[in-house]
Amino acid sequence: MVILADFSFIHAADIHLDSPLTGLSAYEGAPVELLRSAPRAAFRNLIDEAIQEQVDFMVIAGDLYDGDWPDFNTGLFFTQEMGRLKREGIPVFIVRGNHDAESKLTKQLTLPDNVTVFSTRKAESKPLEHLGVVLHGWSFRDAKTEENLAVAYPPAVPGNFNIGVLHTAVEGHAEHAPYAPCSLSNLTDKGYDYWALGHVHEYKILHKNPLVAFSGNIQGRNIRETGPRGALLVTVENGKPSVERLFVDTVRWHRIEIDAGSARSLKDVVLLARNRLETLLRENADGRQLATRVIFTGRSPAHGELFGLESQLRHEILAAANAFGDDSLWIEKVILDTKPELGAAAIEARSDAIADLQSIMAKAGSAQEIKQDIIDDLMELVGKAPLDLIDAMPELGAIKEGKIDDQLEKVSQSLIACMAGERDTK
């Protein structure tokens, strides 16, 4: 009979070492080098945590690398960090994910002998007999692995703590490419005690008994990956696992929405932003770089005044951020998504020149010939714009995707609000 020892391990995934960050040249003042080095710095922090916690082993559930990158410096960095774990007697178990399957490094690099990479041919089991642990894994052979790998995993080994390691798009996670798809029941029915999953970049506990978890990625790479990022420290006592999040990211992305309903001028809007940014700095005073997108929403008296001043507003907010004297705060983008204080019905009820303007704009938008001329001009403009500029300006991206009506509506509303505001202040 196997007597289970108490032990701990780290479950990490989606490292994406040396992941390229595109479009940064479009952002004024972006800390480009810091952002580019962030995945390495986060991985180094992860290894520091493993050593400090004196874990018994580490699991990496896929996407260690980031596609077909032939630069061996990436691999040399990884082997150096694995060498640090080897000196501490910490083995590492890896399954290859879809990005690893594309990488030349995974096919050519010789790894230290404390690193085990699961086969690409079939699911296999790796025992750690002194702990009473068996790990089961299957690496991607092809980037677009669309078969259900989970169903072919071996049965649990009786009397052991069984860990499944899998890179997968479990059902219900349609926002991620459907690689190695499986159902939650495919996993829970195996009789394993813990499933260490990768591919989904958000931390998620899918099931508690047995524990089925996505650790999430260790470093957010863009504004779509906001909030704390890291890995999971799994502690097993009396055969029962519990998890604790380890935050190892060095750059943290934030998205803050500010209701501009109380703002009557650009100055008021900047003040609202300054107060929120000050709170953000105070609540995140842990030395991390904060990459922040500021979004203004709501019906605001300032809507008309802000028309066409997006660039000035961003510079005003950058100046406010710099005034804190803290270089850990970078404003990634400022987005105006406010609406006029008065709706269309209220404008129409005025029976003045502003109401007439609204009527004219509405007719222009519905006149197909005029509308087509506007569309042609806009598409020509976007066609000449560099990709970095399109990435930096959601309005241009929307036009490129053919979402013309939304942009015409925004311009019409802003122009009417601007003129209404000027008229009301006279």
Secondary structure, 3 states (H helix, E strand, C coil): CCCCCCEEEEEECCCCCCCCCCCHHHCCCCCHHHHHHHHHHHHHHHHHHHHHHCCCEEEEECCCCCCCCCCHHHHHHHHHHHHHHHHCCCCEEEECCHHHHHCHHHHHCCCCCCEEECCCCCCEEEEECCCCEEEEECCCCCCCCCCCCHHHCCCCCCCCEEEEEEECCECCCCCCCCCCCECHHHHHCCCCCEEEEECCCCCEEEEECCEEEECCCCCCCCCCCCCCCEEEEEEEECCEEEEEEEECCCEEEEEEEEECCCCCCHHHHHHHHHHHHHHHHHHCCCCCEEEEEEEEEEEECCCCCCCCCHHHHHHHHHHHHHCCCCCCEEEEEEEEEEEECCCHHHHHCCCCHHHHHHHHHHHHHHCHHHHHHHHHHHHHHHHHCCHHHHHHCHHHHHHHCCCHHHHHHHHHHHHHHHHHHHHHCC
